[in-house]
Amino acid sequence: MTRVFICYLARTIVATVLVAFAATTFAQESVPVDAGQPEQSRRLDQDVQALKDEVLDLNRDLFLLEEDLLFPANSQVALFLSMDVGEYFALDSVSVKIDGKEVSNYLYTVREVDALIRGGVQRLHMANLKTGEHQLVAVFIGKGPHGRDYRRGATMTIDKGIGAKYVELKISDRVRKQQPEFIIKDWE
């Protein structure tokens, strides 16, 4: 089945469930409740609650199906950013290009940079790539040593095979040169 057909089918199922839910709710509101029908009202409430639970379960399943369709495991590439120490570089933004096409451009807040320095890892981008070689270029912008504006790039050729590929963009300090170092590597 094609991706478009599956998405259409999923939307149709959700629409049908929502119409059934609306009809049940309307029926519940239109039935006059008197002292002789508390059992019927209780059953209707249980049916409505069961239908709500089914809609939530269906929505979760459709979300997972959509993720599998959009990012199949055999063509998936995920890019992550990590930072070590951060004494010689204060990160402002990162721009990532794959095969000359910009796929991610992220501007950081002080709290996000602090989280990265404390060991956090951010998923910058997830995409589908065909098998073969792809050129990855990352440009890091921020403040370098002595508070000067700093713009550095790092490049890597990704050899995408069958299966998921994870790539780490790492910013670390080179104490010997008192400069930041920008590394792109396969993430094991």
C-alpha positions as CSV (number, residue, x, y, z in Angstrom):
1,M,0.0,0.0,0.0
2,T,1.2,3.5,-0.7
3,R,1.8,6.0,2.0
4,V,-0.9,8.3,0.7
5,F,-3.5,5.5,0.8
6,I,-2.6,4.5,4.3
7,C,-2.8,8.1,5.5
8,Y,-6.2,8.4,3.7
9,L,-7.4,5.2,5.3
10,A,-6.2,6.3,8.8
11,R,-8.0,9.7,8.4
12,T,-11.2,7.9,7.3
13,I,-11.1,5.6,10.3
14,V,-10.6,8.5,12.7
15,A,-13.4,10.5,11.0
16,T,-15.8,7.5,11.2
17,V,-15.0,7.0,14.9
18,L,-15.5,10.7,15.6
19,V,-18.9,10.7,13.8
20,A,-20.0,7.6,15.8
21,F,-18.8,9.4,19.0
22,A,-20.7,12.5,18.1
23,A,-23.9,10.5,17.3
24,T,-23.6,8.7,20.6
25,T,-23.1,12.0,22.5
26,F,-26.1,13.6,20.7
27,A,-28.2,10.5,21.4
28,Q,-27.2,10.7,25.1
29,E,-28.2,14.4,25.3
30,S,-31.5,13.9,23.4
31,V,-32.8,11.0,25.6
32,P,-34.9,12.5,28.4
33,V,-33.8,11.0,31.7
34,D,-36.5,10.2,34.2
35,A,-36.5,8.2,37.4
36,G,-37.2,4.9,35.5
37,Q,-34.2,5.0,33.2
38,P,-31.1,5.3,35.3
39,E,-29.8,1.9,34.2
40,Q,-30.1,2.9,30.5
41,S,-28.3,6.2,31.2
42,R,-25.5,4.5,33.0
43,R,-25.1,2.0,30.2
44,L,-24.9,4.8,27.7
45,D,-22.3,6.6,29.8
46,Q,-20.2,3.4,29.9
47,D,-20.6,3.0,26.1
48,V,-19.5,6.6,25.5
49,Q,-16.5,6.2,27.8
50,A,-15.5,2.9,26.1
51,L,-15.7,4.7,22.7
52,K,-13.5,7.5,24.0
53,D,-10.9,5.0,25.1
54,E,-11.0,3.3,21.7
55,V,-10.5,6.7,19.9
56,L,-7.5,7.4,22.1
57,D,-6.0,4.0,21.4
58,L,-6.7,4.4,17.7
59,N,-5.0,7.8,17.7
60,R,-1.9,6.4,19.4
61,D,-1.7,3.5,16.9
62,L,-2.2,5.9,14.0
63,F,0.6,8.1,15.3
64,L,3.0,5.1,15.5
65,L,2.0,4.0,12.0
66,E,2.6,7.4,10.6
67,E,6.1,7.5,12.2
68,D,6.9,4.1,10.7
69,L,5.7,5.3,7.3
70,L,7.5,8.6,7.3
71,F,10.8,7.3,8.8
72,P,11.2,3.6,7.9
73,A,14.1,2.1,9.8
74,N,16.0,1.0,6.7
75,S,16.4,4.6,5.3
76,Q,16.4,6.6,8.6
77,V,19.2,9.0,9.5
78,A,19.2,10.9,12.8
79,L,21.5,13.8,13.7
80,F,22.3,14.5,17.4
81,L,24.2,17.4,19.0
82,S,26.3,17.1,22.1
83,M,28.6,19.5,23.9
84,D,31.6,18.9,26.2
85,V,32.7,21.5,28.7
86,G,32.1,24.7,26.7
87,E,34.8,26.9,28.1
88,Y,36.1,28.1,24.7
89,F,32.8,28.3,22.8
90,A,29.4,29.7,23.7
91,L,26.9,28.2,21.2
92,D,24.4,30.4,19.6
93,S,23.1,28.4,16.6
94,V,23.7,25.4,14.4
95,S,22.9,25.0,10.7
96,V,23.0,21.6,9.0
97,K,23.0,20.8,5.3
98,I,22.8,17.4,3.7
99,D,23.9,17.2,0.0
100,G,23.7,21.0,-0.2
101,K,20.1,21.2,1.1
102,E,19.6,22.9,4.5
103,V,17.7,20.4,6.7
104,S,18.1,22.1,10.1
105,N,18.8,25.5,11.5
106,Y,18.5,25.9,15.3
107,L,18.9,28.9,17.5
108,Y,19.7,28.1,21.2
109,T,18.6,29.7,24.4
110,V,20.9,30.0,27.5
111,R,19.0,27.1,29.2
112,E,19.4,24.8,26.2
113,V,23.1,25.5,26.0
114,D,23.4,24.9,29.8
115,A,21.6,21.5,29.4
116,L,24.0,20.5,26.6
117,I,27.0,21.4,28.7
118,R,25.7,19.3,31.6
119,G,25.6,16.3,29.3
120,G,22.3,16.6,27.4
121,V,22.0,15.5,23.8
122,Q,19.6,17.1,21.3
123,R,18.1,15.4,18.3
124,L,18.7,18.0,15.6
125,H,17.1,16.3,12.6
126,M,15.6,13.0,11.5
127,A,15.3,12.2,7.8
128,N,15.2,9.5,5.1
129,L,18.2,9.0,2.9
130,K,18.9,6.6,0.1
131,T,21.8,4.2,0.5
132,G,25.1,5.6,-0.7
133,E,27.3,8.5,0.1
134,H,25.9,11.9,1.3
135,Q,27.8,15.1,2.2
136,L,26.9,16.5,5.6
137,V,28.0,20.1,6.5
138,A,27.4,21.6,9.9
139,V,28.1,25.3,10.7
140,F,28.4,26.3,14.3
141,I,28.0,30.0,15.3
142,G,28.7,31.5,18.7
143,K,31.3,33.3,20.8
144,G,34.8,31.9,20.8
145,P,37.8,32.5,22.9
146,H,38.1,36.1,24.2
147,G,34.4,36.8,23.4
148,R,35.0,37.1,19.7
149,D,32.3,36.0,17.2
150,Y,33.0,32.5,16.0
151,R,31.7,30.7,12.9
152,R,33.2,27.2,12.2
153,G,32.1,24.4,10.0
154,A,32.6,20.7,10.0
155,T,32.1,18.3,7.1
156,M,31.6,14.5,6.8
157,T,30.7,12.1,4.1
158,I,28.0,9.8,5.4
159,D,28.1,6.3,3.9
160,K,24.5,5.3,4.3
161,G,23.9,1.6,4.2
162,I,20.8,-0.5,4.9
163,G,19.5,0.2,8.4
164,A,19.2,3.2,10.6
165,K,22.2,5.6,10.8
166,Y,23.0,7.8,13.8
167,V,25.4,10.8,13.5
168,E,26.8,12.9,16.3
169,L,27.8,16.5,16.0
170,K,30.1,17.1,19.0
171,I,31.5,20.4,20.3
172,S,34.4,19.9,22.6
173,D,37.3,22.0,24.0
174,R,40.9,21.5,22.9
175,V,42.7,22.6,26.0
176,R,46.2,22.5,24.4
177,K,45.2,25.0,21.7
178,Q,42.6,26.8,23.8
179,Q,40.1,26.5,20.9
180,P,36.8,24.7,20.4
181,E,36.8,21.6,18.3
182,F,33.9,20.5,16.1
183,I,33.6,16.8,15.3
184,I,31.1,14.9,13.2
185,K,31.1,11.1,13.7
186,D,29.0,8.0,13.4
187,W,27.3,7.3,16.7
188,E,27.7,3.8,17.9
